[in-house]
């Protein structure tokens, strides 16, 4: 009987030890192999406020006769923690960018010069959002009229390759602070820059003939009622052989 009790006691102790080993302690728990990933909501696009679209900017601190400081302003974007401001000189086509943690940025730019600008919203994620692009003239010395903004070339896109065609429509957009655009000169050809004026038109498009295997260049000169003018970028496109 004593041996039986000893056997039962030993079995009970063994069972307790086995249970403890199988259940494990807090320090021996295996980590979750698939933890829930952290979700970061993408930022929204900012809404631009100032300088206004197609406007003459007369607000700012004039540092010299050639430069002034402008405060660019936009509305807060959802889920954004920082912004990147891009400011492009439309005469030289050079672009500078600036970082800001708030929805404004003070920038020194040239007076009497056309610019475009837009804002990119960011956060700790990999997705960004871009605002619309606005144009404005930074006011210079007193003047009664401003040159038109350089025409924005639309189609064919820069370096586009066209297929199976013997003609294509050149398309562009024009804008002016004074709203007095008179006409456009269309330059088109196989040399860069294009030197042949193929049309003077009041429209925002012009049809040209093309041949397969060739590369073409085109540019728009915008004229206003006060004999001011501006030159667009030069775009090129190719026609597939």
Secondary structure as UniProt FT lines:
FT   HELIX           2..23
FT   HELIX           26..28
FT   TURN            33..34
FT   STRAND          48..50
FT   TURN            53..54
FT   STRAND          55..57
FT   STRAND          61..62
FT   STRAND          67..74
FT   TURN            78..79
FT   STRAND          82..89
FT   TURN            90..92
FT   STRAND          95..100
FT   STRAND          104..110
FT   TURN            111..112
FT   STRAND          113..122
FT   STRAND          129..130
FT   STRAND          134..138
FT   STRAND          152..155
FT   TURN            158..159
FT   STRAND          160..162
FT   STRAND          167..173
FT   TURN            177..178
FT   STRAND          181..189
FT   STRAND          197..201
FT   STRAND          205..209
FT   TURN            212..213
FT   STRAND          215..224
FT   TURN            225..226
FT   STRAND          229..231
FT   STRAND          235..239
//
